[in-house]
Amino acid sequence: MFLDIALRYDPQTRNCDLALGADMDLVIDETPATPMLLSVYLDRRAEPDDVLPQGRSPFLSPDTLNERRGSAGDALDPAGQLAGSHLWLHERDKQTEETRLLYAWRLAECLAWAGRELGSEAEIEVDWLRPNVLGWRAFIDGTTLSGSARFA
């Protein structure tokens, strides 16, 4: 069973925010939806051997910024579990079968907690919806999260 402060995703603005009830109190989420949103949409810190997306310029990524990204909450986890996904590493990939397979693998990687905590792996589907648009769906314990990503 999950007990998290609920997040709601707005597909129009592509943002998440805390969910408030009619009484303006925070809503408690008892489904895996909130951990799924955090797992997919937070940027997990790149490993030292990960290839970073090309096309960064000193103007867009000055030396003072950390190009390996990562969730600030990772420093607070006593077990050392990293939050988020490495999907951001593929933001400049092209429409290929390799990209589709890598995207599916990265989704499985960030949702691996379902297997450890629930005893069943996340069901993941990734397909090209139309030219340069990859659609994905993840199903965990009765909850479905889906989205899409645009590629060059």
C-alpha positions as CSV (number, residue, x, y, z in Angstrom):
1,M,0.0,0.0,0.0
2,F,1.2,3.5,-0.8
3,L,0.7,6.6,1.2
4,D,2.1,9.6,-0.6
5,I,1.1,13.3,-1.0
6,A,-0.7,13.1,-4.3
7,L,0.8,14.7,-7.4
8,R,-1.4,15.5,-10.4
9,Y,0.0,15.8,-13.9
10,D,-1.4,18.4,-16.3
11,P,-0.8,17.2,-19.9
12,Q,-1.6,20.7,-21.2
13,T,1.2,22.4,-19.4
14,R,3.3,19.2,-18.9
15,N,3.8,19.9,-15.2
16,C,3.1,18.2,-11.9
17,D,1.8,19.9,-8.9
18,L,0.5,18.9,-5.4
19,A,-3.1,17.9,-5.4
20,L,-5.5,19.8,-3.1
21,G,-8.9,18.6,-2.0
22,A,-12.1,20.6,-1.9
23,D,-11.2,21.7,1.7
24,M,-7.8,22.8,0.3
25,D,-5.9,20.1,2.3
26,L,-3.3,18.0,0.6
27,V,-4.7,14.8,-1.0
28,I,-3.2,11.5,0.0
29,D,-2.5,9.1,-2.8
30,E,-2.9,5.4,-2.0
31,T,-1.9,4.2,-5.5
32,P,1.5,3.9,-7.2
33,A,0.7,7.0,-9.4
34,T,2.8,9.5,-7.4
35,P,5.9,7.3,-7.2
36,M,5.5,6.5,-10.9
37,L,5.4,10.2,-11.8
38,L,8.5,10.9,-9.7
39,S,10.3,7.9,-11.2
40,V,9.7,8.9,-14.8
41,Y,9.8,12.7,-14.7
42,L,12.7,13.4,-12.3
43,D,16.1,13.4,-13.9
44,R,18.3,10.7,-12.4
45,R,22.0,11.6,-12.1
46,A,24.0,10.3,-15.1
47,E,26.6,7.7,-14.4
48,P,30.3,8.7,-15.1
49,D,30.3,6.5,-18.3
50,D,27.0,7.8,-19.6
51,V,27.2,9.8,-22.8
52,L,25.6,13.1,-22.3
53,P,23.3,14.6,-24.9
54,Q,25.2,16.6,-27.5
55,G,24.5,20.2,-28.5
56,R,25.2,21.8,-25.2
57,S,26.8,25.2,-25.4
58,P,28.6,27.3,-22.8
59,F,25.7,29.7,-23.0
60,L,23.1,27.0,-22.3
61,S,25.2,25.0,-19.8
62,P,27.8,27.2,-18.1
63,D,30.6,25.5,-16.1
64,T,28.8,26.4,-12.9
65,L,25.9,24.0,-13.7
66,N,26.1,20.3,-13.2
67,E,25.6,18.6,-16.6
68,R,25.1,15.2,-15.0
69,R,21.8,16.5,-13.4
70,G,20.2,14.4,-10.6
71,S,17.4,14.7,-8.1
72,A,18.2,16.8,-5.0
73,G,16.4,14.2,-2.9
74,D,19.0,11.6,-3.7
75,A,21.3,13.1,-1.1
76,L,18.6,12.5,1.6
77,D,17.9,8.8,0.9
78,P,19.7,6.7,3.6
79,A,19.6,3.6,1.4
80,G,21.3,5.4,-1.5
81,Q,18.4,4.7,-3.9
82,L,18.5,7.1,-6.8
83,A,15.2,8.7,-7.9
84,G,14.1,9.6,-11.4
85,S,15.0,8.3,-14.8
86,H,17.8,8.5,-17.4
87,L,15.3,9.3,-20.1
88,W,16.8,12.8,-20.4
89,L,20.0,11.2,-21.8
90,H,18.1,10.4,-25.0
91,E,16.5,13.8,-25.6
92,R,18.6,14.3,-28.8
93,D,18.3,10.7,-30.2
94,K,16.9,10.0,-33.6
95,Q,13.9,7.8,-34.5
96,T,15.4,4.4,-34.6
97,E,14.6,0.9,-33.2
98,E,17.6,1.3,-30.9
99,T,16.1,4.5,-29.5
100,R,12.8,2.7,-28.9
101,L,14.5,-0.2,-27.1
102,L,16.7,2.1,-25.0
103,Y,13.6,4.2,-24.0
104,A,11.9,1.0,-22.9
105,W,15.0,-0.1,-21.0
106,R,15.3,3.3,-19.2
107,L,11.6,3.1,-18.2
108,A,12.1,-0.4,-16.8
109,E,15.2,0.9,-15.0
110,C,13.4,3.8,-13.3
111,L,10.4,1.7,-12.4
112,A,12.4,-1.3,-11.0
113,W,11.3,-0.4,-7.5
114,A,7.9,-2.0,-8.3
115,G,9.5,-5.4,-8.5
116,R,11.4,-4.9,-5.2
117,E,8.5,-3.4,-3.3
118,L,5.4,-5.0,-4.9
119,G,6.8,-8.3,-6.1
120,S,5.7,-7.7,-9.7
121,E,7.6,-5.8,-12.4
122,A,6.1,-2.8,-14.2
123,E,4.5,-3.7,-17.6
124,I,5.9,-1.3,-20.2
125,E,5.0,-0.7,-23.8
126,V,6.9,1.7,-26.1
127,D,6.0,2.3,-29.7
128,W,6.5,5.0,-32.4
129,L,3.1,6.8,-32.7
130,R,4.0,8.8,-35.7
131,P,7.2,10.2,-37.2
132,N,9.6,11.3,-34.4
133,V,7.0,10.8,-31.6
134,L,7.5,7.9,-29.2
135,G,4.6,6.8,-27.1
136,W,4.9,4.8,-23.9
137,R,2.7,3.3,-21.3
138,A,3.6,1.8,-17.9
139,F,1.2,-0.3,-15.8
140,I,1.9,-1.0,-12.1
141,D,-0.6,-2.5,-9.6
142,G,-3.7,-1.3,-11.4
143,T,-2.3,2.2,-12.2
144,T,-1.4,3.3,-15.8
145,L,0.9,6.1,-16.6
146,S,1.5,7.1,-20.2
147,G,3.2,9.8,-22.1
148,S,5.1,10.6,-25.3
149,A,8.5,12.0,-26.3
150,R,9.4,14.0,-29.4
151,F,12.7,13.1,-31.2
152,A,14.6,14.8,-34.0
